[in-house]
Every structure is written in structure tokens, then in C-alpha cells.
Amino acid sequence: MNRVILVITLCFIRLIGHTPALKAEGLYRPGCIITLSNDTVKGYLQYRQINAYTKCRFKKTEKDKYIEYKPEEIQGYLFEGERKFFISKNTPLENGEKKLFLQYLIKGKANIYFMSDDMEHYYIETEKTGLLELSQRPQLTTRDDGYTVYKTELYVGKLKIALDDCPEIYDLIDKSALNPKSLINVAKEYHNKVCNTEQCIIFERQVKPAKVIFTPMAGITFNKFKFGKSYTDYSFSQVIGCKISLENSILSREYIAIQTGMFLQRYGSYSIHHFNTGYSTMPAGTIFNSSINTLAIKVPIIFTYTLTNTKLKPFIGGGVINILTFSDNRDFTVRVNNYYKADKFSLYQLGLSALSGIKYSINPHHDLVLDINYEYTVGTQTEDGTNALKNNNFSVLMGYTF
């Protein structure tokens, strides 16, 4: 089994080696950094979805090695043509103040910033209040009547304090929501009412639309069954199908996706190690062959997380797996010398699935994909009325996204 997995992995690496280099736009996009001496240096910035608020990677030309900058080392960085601007700020956090790159949403008499870690953070900055966080972590509290509820969000009051020199917009603040569009609207109205000498600048956070990715896949799988105290050896078979990924669907995050799809696998012949449980006439320790010859249709529901936004994008995931089995005869065909035994094979199996793999970008629209899966499922029917069928399944699949 290890040799086959190694061969598939080497083939994947060989395909990568013969693939044309990815264009710089896929990894690094035109932009600039602003130095501590207020100089603007143009070049290419790595387009990151992870750690964009703690570091940036920059190179002057596409062939240069990148230089990594922290918020203490530059004033900020800007992607050209995308209205995406990050500025270094001493940022108030739950565990104290830390210097981070905050993303500008609007620059004017009231600046609005955004930052994300394990939650979304929104900040307002005015000359009077300085940098003030509007967002708060959801917290439960017990009321005087004994009911447990979430604490009331305080951002409306904070907005009114920060913008108290313009009470005309209080009605707008009362109707506001803690999201980019609403906060930009509040800050824009405030700026227009208190300043008539210059226009505010909007760097609205771009929310990418959800998209569906189809990935035809094929590979090999190894699985073993267990029922009661009897179990099979691992058996090799092929698997083919299509994975469907819904990206940008959870909080508009590019690195989180929901995957489903349909895969076909045929269960073939297995060597069964039998242990007498008191319900069988076969002697304990008997080893015999069983031809299951059943087609399995697999439908996973998996949440995946992409670790890096680079040419090689490793990812992990987990979720549930549904398995339906179909054949003209779903019976075990068991032979021990001249003795035959038949047990019903479980029609439906439900279990957990763990996934890891790598996507290799051919171009901005297509990836080569290598998946390594582990599935553990339990049958809803039992073979002898007492022992549920358990299935351990390992698979290695390759695919190409469309």
C-alpha cells in the first residue's frame, strides 16, 4: 500500500515539474510599501488571506527573493488597482495593545479600519477619541430575571461618542450594522457634514462572490471491514468521481470551503478472519474468502481550510461521509471448505471523514489537486442481527479543477 501511495505522489510531483510557471499575478500582485521615512517603493506584494495583518511580503521585481516586513518596520502597504490599503497602527486588543496592519475602509474625518483573527474587528478613529474598537466578542450574561442572554452590543454608543459633534447623524447610527458597508456609510455622512474642504477616500473591503468549483478525480483506495470479532484484510480497489467545492461562502473567506460530490468505489474480494462468538458454527481462527462485489456510492460533506495562498496550497478538512451500496446481490458469498454462508451487506453506512492534500495552481482558474482521505463508517444494518459492519477506508486521489 505504501509503495502505491509513493508512486502516485511521485507522479503528481512529476506533473508539477512539467507545468509552466504560474504568472506573478497569481501569487504576487503589483503594489507598494510605504517606508518609515515616508518613501513609496513600488514592486510586488504577496496576496495573502492569512496573516495579512501581522506581516507582508514584498519584492521589487518578480525574480527577486521576497522581503518580509512587520508592522514595526513600515508604515503600510497598498495593492494597486484594488483599493486595498493596510496601515500600521498600535491596535487595542483583549490582551493588550499590539502593532498590526489594519485595513482601511474609509479615510476622512472619521477613519474606519478592519482586522480579522478569530473574529472580525472594526475600529473607528477620530482626532478626539483616537483608535476605538467598535466590535466585541459575544459574551453571555445572566439578567436579574434569571435568563441567560448575550450582552448588548455597544458599538452604537461608541459611534455616538466618537461622532458627538454631529448629532444629526444619530438616527443613521441607530440604524447601522457592524459591517463594512454600513460603517462606511456612517463615516461618509459624518465627513460630508463636518468637512467641506476635501473628499473622504473609500477603500471598501472587497467581498468576493461565492463560486462553485468542479474537480473530476480518480485514484486508489484501501479498505477493511470489521463485524463483531471478525475482520477482513485490506483490499485494493479504484475510486472515481467528482468533487464540488463552494468557496467564499462562509464569511466570504477564500480559505474556507464546503465540499461535497459523488464518488464510486466497488468492494471486491476479501480475506476474512473469523472468530467464533458463540453464534456461529465455524471454528475460531478460520480464514476464508468473501466476494462482496458491491458498488459503493459515496457522498461526503466536508469543511476545508486552506493553509497558505501560494502556488502550492496545502489544505485540511473534516466532516461526514454517507455511503450507499448497490448490487444485484448484496450478500456476502463466503466459502469455508465446502461450507457456504451468506449475510446481508449493509445498505447504508454513515461516518466521519478526515482530509488533507495539496492544490497546485496551473493558472488563476485551474489547479492540480492531490487528496488523501481517511473514512470511518458504521453500517445501519447488521449482518447477524447483533454486530454492526465497520469500515476503515484510506484513499489517494488526483484531480483537476474547472
C-alpha positions in Angstrom: 0.0 0.0 0.0 2.8 2.4 0.9 4.5 1.8 -2.5 1.4 2.6 -4.4 0.9 5.8 -2.5 4.5 6.8 -3.1 4.1 6.1 -6.9 1.1 8.4 -7.1 2.8 11.1 -5.1 5.9 11.0 -7.4 3.6 11.2 -10.4 2.0 14.3 -9.0 5.4 15.9 -8.4 6.5 15.0 -11.9 3.3 16.7 -13.3 4.2 19.8 -11.3 7.7 19.8 -12.7 6.4 19.8 -16.3 3.8 22.5 -15.7 4.6 26.1 -16.9 5.4 28.6 -14.2 2.5 30.4 -12.6 2.2 34.1 -13.6 3.3 36.5 -10.9 -0.3 37.9 -10.6 -1.4 34.6 -9.1 1.0 34.9 -6.1 2.3 38.4 -6.1 0.3 41.4 -7.3 1.5 44.9 -8.2 1.7 47.2 -5.2 3.9 49.3 -3.0 5.2 49.7 0.6 5.4 53.0 2.5 8.6 53.1 4.5 9.1 54.7 7.9 10.8 57.7 6.1 7.5 58.1 4.1 9.0 56.9 0.8 6.9 54.8 -1.6 8.6 51.8 -3.0 6.8 50.0 -5.9 7.1 46.3 -6.6 5.0 43.2 -5.9 3.2 42.2 -2.8 2.1 38.7 -1.9 -1.6 38.4 -1.9 -2.3 36.9 1.5 -5.6 35.9 3.2 -3.8 34.6 6.3 -1.5 36.8 8.5 -2.2 39.9 6.3 -2.5 41.9 9.5 0.8 40.8 11.0 3.2 40.8 8.1 3.6 41.5 4.4 6.0 40.0 1.8 7.4 42.4 -0.8 9.8 42.2 -3.7 10.9 44.9 -6.2 10.9 42.6 -9.2 9.2 39.3 -9.9 12.6 37.4 -9.8 13.8 38.9 -6.5 13.5 37.0 -3.2 10.8 38.4 -1.1 11.5 40.6 2.0 9.1 40.1 4.9 8.0 43.3 6.8 6.3 43.5 10.1 4.1 46.5 11.2 7.0 48.0 13.2 9.2 48.2 10.1 7.0 50.0 7.5 4.1 52.5 7.7 1.8 50.3 5.4 1.3 48.7 2.1 -1.1 49.1 -0.8 -2.3 46.9 -3.7 -2.5 48.9 -6.9 -5.8 48.9 -8.7 -7.6 47.0 -5.9 -8.3 49.8 -3.4 -6.8 47.6 -0.7 -4.7 49.6 1.7 -3.1 48.4 5.0 -1.7 50.8 7.6 0.4 50.1 10.6 -1.4 51.0 13.9 -1.0 50.4 17.6 -4.2 48.4 18.0 -6.1 47.7 21.2 -6.8 44.0 21.7 -8.3 41.9 24.5 -4.8 41.0 25.8 -3.3 44.5 25.4 -2.1 46.7 22.6 -0.2 45.4 19.6 1.1 46.9 16.4 -0.8 45.5 13.4 -1.6 46.2 9.8 -5.2 47.4 9.8 -7.1 47.5 6.5 -8.5 51.0 5.7 -12.2 51.0 4.8 -12.6 54.8 4.7 -10.2 57.7 5.3 -11.7 61.1 6.3 -12.6 63.0 9.4 -13.5 59.6 10.9 -11.4 56.7 9.7 -12.8 53.1 9.7 -10.5 50.1 9.9 -10.9 46.3 9.7 -8.9 43.4 11.1 -9.6 39.7 11.4 -8.1 37.0 13.6 -10.5 34.5 15.2 -13.3 37.1 14.8 -13.9 40.3 12.7 -12.7 43.6 14.4 -13.9 47.0 13.3 -12.2 50.3 14.6 -13.1 54.0 14.3 -10.5 56.7 14.7 -11.2 60.4 15.2 -9.0 63.2 16.5 -10.9 63.3 19.8 -11.1 59.6 20.6 -8.1 58.1 18.8 -8.4 54.5 17.8 -11.5 52.9 19.3 -12.7 49.3 18.7 -16.4 49.0 17.8 -16.7 45.2 17.8 -16.8 43.0 20.8 -16.7 39.3 21.4 -20.1 37.7 22.1 -20.5 37.1 25.8 -23.3 35.5 27.9 -24.7 37.3 30.9 -27.4 36.5 33.4 -30.2 39.0 33.8 -32.0 39.9 37.0 -34.9 37.7 36.0 -32.6 34.7 35.7 -32.5 34.4 31.9 -29.1 34.0 30.2 -28.6 36.2 27.2 -25.8 37.7 25.1 -24.6 41.1 26.2 -25.9 44.0 24.3 -23.5 45.2 21.6 -22.0 48.6 22.5 -20.9 49.8 19.0 -23.9 52.2 18.6 -23.0 54.1 21.8 -19.3 54.1 20.8 -20.1 55.6 17.4 -22.2 58.4 19.0 -19.3 59.2 21.5 -16.8 59.3 18.6 -19.1 61.5 16.4 -20.8 63.5 19.1 -20.0 66.8 17.3 -22.6 65.8 14.6 -25.8 64.7 16.4 -27.6 65.0 13.0 -26.4 61.5 12.1 -27.6 59.8 15.3 -30.6 58.4 13.5 -28.3 56.8 10.9 -26.1 55.4 13.7 -29.1 53.8 15.3 -30.0 52.0 12.1 -26.4 51.0 11.4 -24.9 47.5 11.5 -21.5 46.2 12.3 -20.3 45.5 8.7 -18.2 47.4 6.1 -21.0 48.9 4.0 -22.9 50.3 7.0 -19.9 51.7 8.8 -18.6 53.3 5.6 -21.9 54.9 5.1 -21.9 56.4 8.7 -18.3 57.7 8.3 -19.1 59.2 4.9 -22.1 61.0 6.1 -20.2 62.4 9.1 -17.3 63.6 6.9 -19.7 65.3 4.5 -21.4 67.2 7.3 -18.3 68.4 9.2 -15.8 68.9 6.4 -16.3 70.9 3.2 -12.7 71.3 2.1 -11.8 67.7 1.0 -13.4 64.5 0.0 -13.1 61.3 2.0 -11.4 58.3 0.4 -13.2 55.0 0.5 -11.2 51.7 0.4 -14.3 49.5 0.6 -13.4 45.9 1.6 -14.0 43.7 -1.4 -16.3 40.8 -0.7 -15.8 38.1 -3.3 -18.9 36.3 -4.6 -19.3 32.7 -3.8 -18.2 30.4 -6.5 -18.6 26.7 -7.4 -15.5 24.6 -8.3 -15.8 21.2 -10.1 -13.0 18.8 -9.7 -13.1 15.4 -11.5 -11.0 12.9 -9.5 -9.7 9.4 -9.7 -7.4 7.3 -7.5 -6.9 4.2 -5.4 -8.4 3.1 -2.1 -7.7 0.5 0.5 -10.4 -0.6 3.0 -11.1 -3.3 5.6 -14.3 -4.4 7.2 -15.0 -5.5 10.8 -18.1 -7.1 12.0 -18.3 -8.4 15.6 -14.9 -10.1 16.3 -14.3 -10.9 12.7 -12.4 -8.7 10.3 -11.0 -8.6 6.8 -7.6 -7.9 5.4 -7.2 -4.6 3.5 -8.3 -4.9 -0.1 -7.4 -2.6 -3.0 -9.8 -1.0 -5.4 -10.2 2.0 -7.6 -12.4 5.1 -7.0 -13.6 7.7 -9.4 -15.9 10.7 -9.1 -16.3 14.5 -8.9 -15.7 16.9 -6.0 -17.8 20.0 -5.8 -16.4 22.9 -3.7 -18.4 26.0 -2.7 -15.8 28.8 -2.0 -16.2 32.2 -0.5 -19.4 31.1 1.1 -18.6 31.2 4.8 -18.0 34.9 5.9 -16.7 35.5 2.4 -13.4 33.8 3.3 -11.4 32.4 0.4 -9.6 29.9 2.5 -12.7 28.2 3.9 -14.8 26.0 1.7 -17.6 23.4 1.8 -17.1 20.3 -0.3 -19.4 17.6 -1.4 -19.6 15.4 -4.5 -20.2 11.8 -5.6 -17.6 9.0 -5.8 -17.9 5.4 -7.0 -16.0 2.5 -5.4 -16.5 -1.2 -5.8 -16.0 -3.6 -2.9 -14.4 -6.7 -4.3 -13.0 -9.9 -2.6 -11.7 -10.0 0.9 -9.9 -12.5 3.2 -12.0 -12.7 6.4 -10.5 -13.7 9.8 -13.3 -15.3 11.7 -13.6 -15.6 15.5 -16.3 -17.7 16.9 -18.7 -15.6 19.1 -21.0 -18.4 20.1 -23.5 -17.7 17.3 -21.5 -19.3 14.5 -20.8 -23.0 13.7 -17.4 -22.1 12.2 -14.3 -22.8 14.3 -12.5 -19.8 15.8 -9.5 -18.6 13.8 -11.0 -19.6 10.4 -9.7 -17.6 7.5 -11.9 -17.6 4.3 -12.6 -15.6 1.2 -15.7 -13.4 0.6 -16.7 -11.9 -2.7 -18.8 -8.9 -1.7 -18.9 -7.5 -5.3 -20.9 -4.4 -4.2 -20.9 -0.9 -5.7 -20.5 1.9 -3.1 -21.7 5.4 -3.9 -20.1 8.0 -1.5 -21.4 11.4 -0.8 -19.1 13.5 1.6 -19.9 16.8 3.3 -16.6 18.3 4.2 -15.4 21.7 5.5 -11.9 22.5 4.3 -9.3 25.1 5.4 -6.5 26.2 3.0 -3.4 26.9 5.0 -1.5 29.2 2.6 -2.3 31.2 -0.5 0.7 30.3 -2.6 1.5 28.2 -5.7 1.4 25.1 -3.5 -1.7 25.4 -1.3 -1.9 22.7 1.4 -5.3 22.2 3.0 -7.0 20.1 5.7 -10.6 19.2 6.3 -13.2 17.1 8.1 -16.8 16.2 8.0 -19.2 13.4 7.5 -19.5 10.7 4.8 -22.6 8.9 3.5 -22.2 5.6 1.7 -24.9 3.8 -0.2 -24.3 0.3 -1.6 -25.9 -1.2 -4.6 -25.6 -4.5 -6.4 -27.8 -7.3 -7.8 -26.9 -9.4 -4.7 -25.6 -7.6 -1.6 -24.9 -10.9 0.2 -21.6 -12.0 1.5 -20.5 -15.0 -0.6 -18.5 -17.0 1.9 -16.8 -20.3 1.4 -15.0 -22.3 4.1 -14.0 -25.7 2.5 -17.4 -26.9 1.3 -19.4 -24.7 3.7 -21.2 -21.6 2.4 -22.6 -18.8 4.5 -24.5 -15.6 3.4 -25.1 -12.4 5.4 -26.8 -9.3 4.2 -24.3 -6.4 3.4 -25.2 -3.1 5.0 -27.2 -0.9 2.5 -26.2 2.4 4.2 -23.1 3.5 6.1 -22.6 6.7 7.9 -19.4 8.0 9.4 -16.6 10.6 9.7 -14.1 11.7 7.1 -10.7 13.4 7.5 -9.0 15.0 4.6 -5.6 16.6 3.7 -4.0 17.5 0.5 -2.3 20.0 -1.8 -3.5 22.2 -4.6 -1.0 23.3 -7.3 -2.0 26.4 -9.3 -1.7 26.0 -13.0 -3.2 29.4 -13.6 -5.7 31.6 -11.7 -8.6 29.3 -12.8 -7.2 25.8 -12.7 -5.4 23.6 -10.1 -4.0 20.2 -9.9 -5.3 18.5 -6.7 -3.9 15.7 -4.6 -6.3 14.4 -1.8 -5.5 11.9 1.0 -8.6 10.7 2.8 -9.5 8.6 5.8 -13.0 7.4 6.4 -14.6 5.5 9.3 -18.1 4.4 8.8 -20.6 2.2 10.5 -23.5 0.3 8.8 -27.0 0.9 9.9 -27.9 -2.8 9.2 -26.2 -5.7 10.9 -25.0 -8.9 9.4 -26.2 -11.4 12.1 -28.6 -9.2 14.0 -26.1 -8.1 16.6 -22.9 -6.9 15.0 -22.7 -3.7 13.0 -20.4 -3.5 10.0 -17.5 -1.1 10.4 -15.4 0.1 7.5 -11.9 1.7 7.6 -11.1 3.3 4.3 -7.9 5.1 3.1 -7.7 6.7 -0.4 -5.4 8.8 -2.5 -7.0 10.7 -5.4 -5.8 13.2 -8.0 -7.9 15.7 -9.9 -8.1 18.9 -11.9 -10.3 21.8 -11.1 -12.7 23.5 -13.6 
